[in-house]
Amino acid sequence: MKTRIKDLREDHDLTQTDVSKLLNISQVAYSYYELNRRNIPIEVLIKLADFYHTSIDYLLYRTEIKQPYRSKKIS
């Protein structure tokens, strides 16, 4: 199964090693995320969504909207 994290990485001309360094994980661990061999922890999803300026829902195919959600102010 194709993954959005792989598509986004390739769209940004990054290697798995580049992204794994950003996430402070091994390249092998990151490749398992791209291959759907390992579930991506929420902390990693947050970092990826922030890095690619998108939402976690987009990364997980829950939406086709690439832009991140607007922040809600809590009063």
C-alpha positions in Angstrom: 0.0 0.0 0.0 1.3 3.4 -0.9 1.7 5.9 1.9 1.4 9.6 2.0 4.5 10.0 4.1 6.5 8.5 1.3 4.8 10.7 -1.3 5.4 13.8 0.8 9.0 12.8 1.4 9.6 12.3 -2.3 7.8 15.5 -3.2 10.3 17.4 -1.0 13.3 15.5 -2.5 14.2 14.0 0.8 15.7 10.6 1.5 14.5 8.3 4.3 17.7 9.1 6.1 16.9 12.8 6.0 13.5 12.3 7.5 14.7 9.7 10.0 17.3 12.3 11.3 14.5 14.9 11.7 12.5 12.3 13.7 15.6 11.1 15.7 14.9 7.5 14.7 16.8 5.0 12.5 16.3 4.9 8.8 15.1 1.3 9.1 12.4 2.3 11.6 11.3 5.1 9.2 11.2 2.7 6.2 8.9 0.4 8.2 6.5 3.3 8.6 6.5 3.9 4.9 6.0 0.2 4.2 3.1 -0.1 6.7 5.1 -2.7 8.6 5.0 -0.7 11.8 2.3 1.7 13.2 3.5 5.3 13.5 3.4 6.7 17.0 1.3 9.8 17.5 4.4 11.8 18.5 5.9 11.0 15.1 2.7 11.8 13.2 2.6 15.2 14.9 6.2 15.9 13.9 5.6 14.8 10.3 2.4 16.8 10.0 4.1 19.9 11.3 7.1 19.4 9.1 5.1 18.9 5.9 2.5 21.6 7.0 -0.4 19.3 6.8 -2.8 17.5 9.2 -2.5 14.0 10.7 -5.8 13.2 9.1 -4.3 13.9 5.7 -1.3 11.6 6.5 -3.7 8.8 7.5 -6.0 9.2 4.5 -8.9 10.5 6.6 -9.2 13.6 4.4 -8.1 14.7 1.0 -7.5 18.3 2.2 -3.8 18.8 2.5 -3.8 22.1 4.5 -3.5 21.8 8.3 -6.5 22.7 10.4 -6.8 26.2 11.8 -6.0 26.5 15.4 -8.9 27.1 17.8 -8.3 29.6 20.5 -9.4 28.3 23.9 -10.8 31.1 26.1 
